[in-house]
Amino acid sequence: MGDRSYEYIIVGGGLAGASAVEGIRELDKNGAVLLIASEKHLPYDRPPLTKKLWFGKKKVEDIFLHDQKFYDQNGVTLAQGVPVTALDPKQKKITTGIGNEFRFKKLLLATGGVPRALPIPGGDLEGICYFRTLDDYLKLRSESMEGKKAVVIGGGFIGSEIAAALAMNKIDVTMIFPDSYLVSKVFPEYLGRALLDQFLSRGIKVLANEKPSAFSKQGGRFTTHTAGGKKVESDMVIVGIGIAPSLDLPRRAGLQTANGVIVDGYLQASLPGIYAAGDIAFFPYQALGKQTRVEHWDNALNQGKQAGLNMAGAHKPYDYMPYFFSDLFEFGYEAVGEVDAQLETFADWQKENDTGVIYYLKDGKVRGAMMCNVWDKVPAARELILKAAPMTPESLRGAIR
């Protein structure tokens, strides 16, 4: 890897890390950059892993953010398949799993998160897929032949997307999740139940209000045992129950953490010269007036770039409002702001539970909006949230079309 001392070290080879390279190079064309990643692949986009790759709309070679030439031309040293095991903020030094040490002036933590595991008997059986990475997709794709049976644990974003993708590829899917309808943390109940009906109409079997209690395996086939006493046999088990931020490294280094690495408005962590961005960053979301962590593509893209800019001297606060998106069969949406099912909601439908806008309100003010099969309206939704004016259902009707 050449020189052991770098102006900038980026720990994490996902979208936030790759975007930070772009930010750094906008202001500093020459400072030495090391991007070090635990995965062996070049940085890639994750959304296609549960979406377009399954539908034939993208090929694997299309999901890489940049080719090798980009990193070479920008003077970026890549270390792939190399875990970082220690961070010494005082000596400004990192240590890798094979004992190599590298020094830095500025460091970005962009390590994202790891899939939450099921702490139940058989939860660590070989072959159970805790879906997160390109390698997970490649393995699952190779196993997903028509007529195979799959159990999907989880009814949130990842579980729902994977179940839909498998079903569209003619896999016999059974979903198991603890809530009574889909994506219950985000969708209002009326929408979650309507989408659940769509999944059922597609032949997906659903065990709602259920949890897996154990897994067993015999002759290459899995049996999922549920808390309610049911047994489901399958060729594959895919678990998509969310991620936990990768906090072991920053905690051992003495950085302040909560639900992520605590950063200020400039994405600086609690010790000098260290920044965090993407899924791992617990940052001040200025438009909502709260400290939070956002696990979506658009946040990693823009926050990573801003961290890179600030590492190179921009000193500009991160005030961007990220959006997120998903596709579940014919139902697609874009959402921005605080989309929490516990908030009051008002739905302005053009076609019920299909096309329209759901507004999420607190104290009569719009905190978030979900545009369902309504496209290119995220800027209008941001404007409405930032206005923070008292709104009524009457004033919201037709506000975004």
Protein Blocks (a to p, Z undefined) as FASTA:
>chain_A
ZZabdfbdcedjbfklmmmmmmmmmmmmkbccddddfbfbdcddfklmmmmmmnopacfk
lmpmbdfklmmmnopacdehiacfbdcfklopaddfkopacddfbdcdfebpadddddbe
hklgghiacdfbfmlmmmmmmmmcghiacddedjbfklmmmmmmmmmnopacddddfbfb
ehkllmcfklmmmmmmmmmmnopacdehiacfbdcdeehiacdddfkopacddfbdcdde
bjaddfklmmmnopacdedcdddfkopafbehiacehjllccddfknopacddfbfklmm
mmmmmmmmmmnonopacfbdcdddddehjbccddehjddfkbccddddfbghkbccdddd
eehiafbdcdehiahklmmmmmmmmnopacdfklmgokaZZ
